[in-house]
């Protein structure tokens, strides 16, 4: 009988909901269940006040204004709304979209959809550490560019991008800038004015909030940019994202943002120290272990590890006490290896030999020591089985 994982190391796929977030949400399932659009009675007004409070909490975490926050179902919808909504709403002849080879598919696929509609989609290469090639970016961003969409931080290798530089170039040419910040918000300091982005995507379940809710930051508010809604049928969220608001989820997102604001950067330092400890323990036992990404400029809880010549799925199978993944949760069941790992120069076999480790708020030092031992033992077992099979 297989064991259930007891140590969770997949914080990039999703984070556990903080108990304080759950407590904040519960009243809006029970007594405070009003529709926030029903302003004629007290239950509706109470829900509307809760939504307004959450809007301010989300804005505070990224140094924005409350009116600039549009609630969505998550970062996937926010990314689609930013990219497709801008392409639909822009009135000039700009037809170029610039993005990168290491984006989440919730960015790449809308861009590819626009390519089928006649847009010129430029996909920028990256360095072996996952950093955008700045020379290629500078050349690609021209007066024909409508939108530049660059992730803030990678969900697989943790690399943090130089957004401010590319935003400066984009604005010099009159282009808009969007960033998928689902992995960055709540883990590293995010300041929309410092980055000077026009659009930014957030997902609650990446920062200890509930699944199924997120937000899109829109500089100046929904009417300030030429955005068209993706769906129609109501006036909610200033008509940019119609539909009855998910009040419990929005309250949870707001509380999660408030908690993150209060714990950064202390939590980031603690998690980074645990990540470094795990890597040091593993490298002492596995000399040919390779780390991926920008090691000095990555998310504090991220570790992308290549076990040379071994199958990552086999290693995970032989460490049943650990919850690990081989890459993005959205594509981990795919037969093709990670497009992110291939974009940084790994071969298909090396990509199949790579495990993503994600640490977070509830990871402990005892768990790190246990995880290091479990992974090292799994590697020895898989190597032994491979040698037996080869003999």
Long-range contacts (C-beta under 8 A, 24 or more apart in sequence): 2-320, 3-320, 3-321, 4-320, 5-320, 5-321, 5-322, 5-323, 6-321, 7-321, 7-322, 7-323, 7-367, 7-370, 7-371, 7-374, 8-323, 8-362, 8-363, 9-322, 9-323, 9-324, 9-357, 9-358, 9-359, 9-363, 9-371, 10-323, 10-324, 10-325, 10-329, 10-356, 10-358, 11-301, 11-358, 11-359, 11-360, 11-363, 12-155, 12-156, 12-183, 12-206, 12-299, 12-301, 12-302, 12-325, 12-328, 12-329, 12-356, 12-358, 13-325, 13-328, 13-329, 13-358, 14-205, 14-206, 14-211, 14-329, 15-205, 15-206, 15-207, 15-208, 15-209, 15-360, 15-361, 16-208, 16-362, 17-205, 17-208, 17-209, 17-210, 17-252, 18-208, 18-209, 18-255, 18-256, 18-259, 18-361, 20-255, 20-259, 21-208, 21-209, 21-210, 21-252, 21-255, 21-256, 21-259, 22-252, 24-251, 24-252, 24-254, 24-255, 25-210, 25-248, 25-249, 25-251, 25-252, 25-255, 26-248, 28-247, 28-248, 28-251, 29-248, 32-247, 33-247, 34-247, 35-244, 35-245, 36-245, 36-247, 37-234, 37-235, 37-236, 37-244, 37-245, 47-245, 47-247, 50-247, 50-250, 50-251, 51-245, 51-247, 51-250, 51-251, 53-251, 53-254, 54-250, 54-251, 54-253, 54-254, 54-255, 55-250, 55-254, 56-254, 57-253, 57-254, 57-255, 57-257, 57-258, 57-261, 58-202, 58-215, 58-253, 58-254, 58-257, 59-217, 60-257, 60-258, 60-261, 61-185, 61-186, 61-190, 61-257, 61-258, 61-260, 61-261, 62-181, 62-185, 62-190, 62-191, 62-192, 62-200, 62-202, 62-217, 63-190, 63-191, 63-192, 63-193, 63-194, 64-192, 64-217, 65-221, 67-221, 68-192, 68-217, 68-218, 68-219, 68-220, 68-221, 69-215, 69-216, 69-217, 70-215, 70-216, 70-217, 70-218, 70-222, 70-237, 70-238, 70-240, 70-241, 71-213, 71-214, 71-215, 71-237, 71-241, 71-245, 71-246, 71-250, 71-253, 72-213, 72-214, 72-215, 72-216, 72-241, 73-212, 73-213, 73-214, 73-246, 74-203, 74-204, 74-205, 74-211, 74-212, 74-213, 74-214, 75-104, 75-106, 75-180, 75-182, 75-201, 75-202, 75-203, 75-206, 75-214, 76-106, 76-203, 77-214, 77-216, 77-230, 77-241, 78-201, 78-202, 78-203, 78-214, 78-215, 78-216, 79-104, 79-106, 79-107, 79-110, 79-149, 79-178, 79-180, 79-201, 80-106, 80-110, 80-230, 81-216, 81-227, 81-229, 81-230, 81-240, 81-241, 82-149, 82-178, 82-199, 82-201, 82-216, 82-227, 83-107, 83-110, 83-111, 83-114, 83-147, 83-149, 83-178, 84-110, 84-113, 84-114, 84-230, 85-227, 85-228, 85-229, 85-230, 85-240, 86-146, 86-147, 86-176, 86-178, 86-199, 86-225, 86-226, 86-227, 87-114, 87-117, 87-119, 87-146, 87-147, 88-228, 89-225, 89-226, 89-227, 89-228, 90-146, 90-226, 91-226, 92-146, 93-144, 94-143, 94-144, 94-145, 94-146, 94-174, 94-175, 95-119, 95-120, 95-144, 95-146, 96-120, 96-121, 96-122, 96-140, 96-142, 96-144, 96-145, 96-146, 97-121, 97-122, 97-145, 97-146, 97-147, 97-148, 97-149, 98-122, 98-124, 98-137, 98-140, 98-141, 98-145, 98-147, 98-148, 98-149, 98-170, 98-175, 99-123, 99-124, 99-148, 99-149, 99-150, 100-124, 100-125, 100-126, 100-132, 100-150, 100-151, 101-125, 101-126, 101-339, 101-340, 101-343, 102-126, 102-130, 102-151, 102-154, 102-156, 102-157, 102-159, 102-339, 102-340, 102-343, 102-344, 103-149, 103-150, 103-151, 103-180, 104-151, 104-155, 104-180, 104-182, 104-328, 104-330, 105-328, 105-330, 105-331, 106-180, 106-330, 107-149, 107-151, 107-180, 108-339, 111-149, 119-146, 120-144, 125-343, 126-343, 126-344, 127-344, 128-344, 128-345, 129-159, 129-293, 129-294, 129-295, 129-344, 130-154, 130-157, 130-159, 130-292, 130-293, 130-294, 130-340, 130-343, 130-344, 131-159, 131-161, 131-162, 131-294, 131-297, 132-161, 132-162, 132-166, 134-162, 134-165, 134-166, 137-166, 137-169, 138-169, 141-166, 141-169, 141-170, 141-173, 141-175, 142-173, 143-173, 143-174, 145-170, 145-173, 145-175, 146-175, 146-176, 147-175, 147-176, 147-177, 147-178, 148-175, 148-176, 148-177, 148-178, 149-177, 149-178, 149-179, 149-180, 150-177, 150-178, 150-179, 151-179, 151-180, 151-181, 151-183, 152-179, 152-180, 152-181, 152-183, 152-184, 152-185, 152-190, 152-195, 152-200, 153-181, 153-183, 153-184, 153-187, 153-188, 153-298, 153-299, 154-183, 154-293, 154-298, 154-299, 154-302, 154-340, 155-182, 155-183, 155-328, 156-304, 156-327, 156-328, 156-338, 156-340, 156-341, 156-356, 157-292, 157-293, 157-294, 157-298, 157-302, 157-304, 157-340, 157-341, 157-344, 158-183, 158-293, 158-294, 158-298, 158-299, 158-301, 158-302, 158-303, 158-304, 159-293, 159-294, 159-297, 159-298, 160-184, 160-188, 160-294, 160-297, 160-298, 160-299, 163-195, 163-197, 164-194, 164-195, 164-196, 167-195, 167-196, 167-197, 168-196, 171-196, 176-225, 182-206, 182-214, 183-299, 184-299, 185-257, 185-260, 186-256, 186-257, 186-260, 186-264, 187-268, 187-299, 187-300, 187-301, 188-264, 188-268, 188-299, 188-300, 189-264, 189-265, 192-217, 192-219, 198-225, 199-225, 202-253, 204-249, 204-252, 204-253, 204-256, 207-256, 207-257, 207-260, 208-256, 208-259, 208-260, 208-360, 208-361, 209-249, 209-252, 209-253, 209-255, 209-256, 209-257, 210-248, 210-249, 210-252, 210-253, 212-246, 212-249, 213-246, 213-249, 213-250, 213-252, 213-253, 214-253, 215-253, 216-241, 263-361, 267-361, 268-300, 269-300, 271-300, 271-301, 271-359, 271-360, 271-361, 271-363, 272-300, 272-301, 274-301, 274-359, 274-363, 274-365, 274-368, 275-300, 275-301, 275-302, 275-303, 275-357, 275-359, 277-365, 277-368, 278-303, 278-357, 278-359, 278-368, 278-371, 278-372, 279-303, 279-305, 281-368, 281-369, 281-372, 281-376, 282-372, 282-375, 282-376, 285-372, 285-376, 285-379, 286-376, 286-379, 292-341, 292-344, 292-346, 292-354, 293-344, 300-359, 301-358, 301-359, 301-360, 301-363, 302-356, 302-357, 302-358, 302-359, 303-356, 303-357, 303-358, 303-359, 304-341, 304-354, 304-355, 304-356, 304-357, 305-354, 305-355, 305-356, 305-357, 306-346, 306-350, 306-353, 306-354, 307-353, 307-354, 307-355, 307-379, 308-350, 308-353, 309-353, 309-386, 310-353, 310-379, 310-382, 310-383, 310-386, 311-352, 311-353, 311-382, 312-352, 312-353, 312-354, 312-355, 313-352, 314-382, 314-385, 315-355, 315-375, 315-378, 315-379, 315-382, 316-355, 316-378, 318-377, 318-378, 318-381, 318-382, 319-374, 319-375, 319-377, 319-378, 321-370, 321-374, 322-371, 322-374, 322-375, 324-355, 324-356, 324-357, 325-355, 325-356, 325-358, 326-352, 326-354, 326-355, 326-356, 327-354, 327-356
